[in-house]
Amino acid sequence: MARSKTSKKWMDEHVNDPYVKKAQIDGYRSRASYKLIEINEKDKLIRPGSIVMDLGSAPGGWSQIVAPLVGDSGTVIASDILPMDGIAGVTFIQGDFTEEAVYDEILSSLDNKKVDLVISDMAPNLSGVNATDQYASIYLVELALDMARNVLKPGGSFCAKVFQGVGYEEYSKDVRSSFDKVLVRKPAASRPRSREVYLVAKGFKG
């Protein structure tokens, strides 16, 4: 079947993307790794010994960054509906965390400890219908925020990808209600034409 012009354009852009090439050289599973690297350099979210939860973790680009930074004294719990190859120092739980069994498995892996940081690079499977995709993306980050509110320790942090559009302002306001400080980041590795930004929230009010 012939590729559409849109999919061909995306493939050409992907193949020629400097961050895709850099990820292959550096051994990262995803170009998204560089987004978290830049955010962490600015906002100092990840520290040795931290307990970090990575939502929507597959293929593992963010967990790859987090695990060495938290070190042997830290903990990384990653979860995704999709499978993810193992990463040293990362506990991966496959499944939908809105399902009770998966949620309970995540909590069990924390061993009654509270989390320092929740990160989410989740995005829905795109339908190509902007309104539908926007609602789906906002729904996912609302789920991520709910998880953060349930597992974060007071003073903890939250970093999530959000697509600007319908529901974005309301969501931002919701995040601000639970954290002392919220910043908006657009990393260099985030394609300029993309509506994605990252909300970095610090100082969870508990």
N, C-alpha and C positions, 0 to 999 in steps of 0.2 A: 504494500500500500504506500502511495506517495506521501511524503511528509508535507504537512501544511507549511505555509510561509512562516507562520508564527513559531512552530516547533523548530524549523530549520534555522530561523534567526536566533532562537534560544540556544540551539546546539552550537552554532558558530560562535556566539558570544561566550558560551561556557568553555569551549575548547581553547579560545584565545584569551581567556580571563587570566591575568597575571597571578591572581590569588589561587586559582586552580593549579597552575603550574608550580607555584611556590609550595603549595600543600603537598604536591607529589614529591618535590625535592626534600622537604622537611619531614616527610613521613607522617603528616597529619591526614586523618580520614576525611576531613571536610574543610573547605575554604572558610567555613564559619568559625574555625578555630581562631582565626586572626581577629574576628570581631570581639571574642571574649578576651583575647590577649590585650587588645587596645583598651577595652572597658576596664579591665583589671589594673592596667598601668595607671589609668586616670583615677580610679575610684577605690583601689586597694581593698577589694572585696574578699580575696582569698588569702588566708594566712596559714602558716604551719599549725597543725593540730586541729584545724577547723572541721566541723561536720557539715558536709555539703550535699544537697539533693539536686540531681540533674533530671529535670522532667523533659520528656521528648528527646531522649539522649541519643538515639540511633542516628548516624552510624558510630558515634562516639567522639566526635571532634572536640566537644567541650569537656567531656570527662578526661580526655587525653591531656588537656591543659591543667585541669584541676588536680588530678591525682598526684603528680610530682610536687605541686605547690603546697598541698596539705601534708604531704610526707607520710611516713610510717605511723606517726602519732595521730593522723587525721583519719576521717572516714568519708567515703564517697558512695552514695546510694544513687544509682541511675535507674531510670524506668522508661519504657517505651512499649507501644503496641507492637512495633516491629522488632525483629531479632537484632542483636548487637554482639559482635565478636568480643571476647573477653579482653579486659584491660587490667594490668596489674594494679592492685590496690582499689579496684572498683567492684562493688557488689551490684550486679545487674538483675533487675526484676522485670520480666517481660509480661505485659498485659495492660489492660485499661485500668488506671488507678481510680476511676470512678466506680469500679466494681468492688464490692466489699472484700472479696477474697484477696484481690491484688493489693488493695489499700491496707488490709490487715498484715499482709506479708511485708509491705514497706515499713509499717510501724514496728513490726516485730524485729526487722533488721536494724532498727535504731536502738533497740534494747532500752526503751524508756528514756532515751536521751533526746534533748531538744536540739534543733538544727541552727547553725550559724548563718547559713546562706541557702536560699532556694533559687536555682537558675532554670529558666525555661526558654528554649529556642523552638518551641512547638509551632507548627503551622499546619493548617488543614490540607487535605488533598484538594487541589484547586479544580473547580468546575469550569472556570472561564467566565462565569457569571459574576460580575463584580459584587453585586449586592449580597448574593448567596455566600460568596467567599469571605466577605467582610464579616457577616454575622457569624460564620463558622469560626473565623479567627478570634473574634471577641469572646465567643463562647469558650474557646480553649484557654485563653489567658485568664478568664474568670475562674475556670477550674484550677489553674495554677495558683492564682491568688488565694482561693479557698484552701488549697493545700498548704500554702505558706502560712496562712493564719492559724492553721491547726498544728503545725510542727515547729515553727520558728520560736527561738528563745527571745525574751525581751531584749531589744537592742539589735536583733538580727537584721539581715539584709535580704533583698529580693531583686532579681534582675530578670526581666522578661521581654521577649520580642512582641511588639504590638504593631498592627497595621493601622495607619492613620485613615480615618474615614468615619462612617456612621458608628457611633458607640464609643469612639476613642476618647472624647472629652469626658464622658460620663465615667469611663473606666479609669482614666487618670485621676479623676476626683475621688473615686472609690479607693484607689491605692493610697492617695494622700491622706485619707481618713485614718489609715492604719500605721503610717510611718511619719517620722519627724521630718524627713527630707527626701524629695523625689527629684531626680535629674533625668533629662532626656538626652540620649546619646545616639549619634548616627556615625558608626565606625566607618573608616575609610574602605573597609572590605564590603560594606553594604552598598549595593549598586545604586547609583544616584537616582535612577528612574523608579526604584522600589519605594513603596510607601512604608516600608518597615522602619521602625525606630526601636530603641531599647530603653525601657524605663528602669532606672536604677533607684531603688528605694532603700533608704537606710534608717536605722533606729526604729525597729518594730515596737509598737506601743504595747503589744501583748493584750 
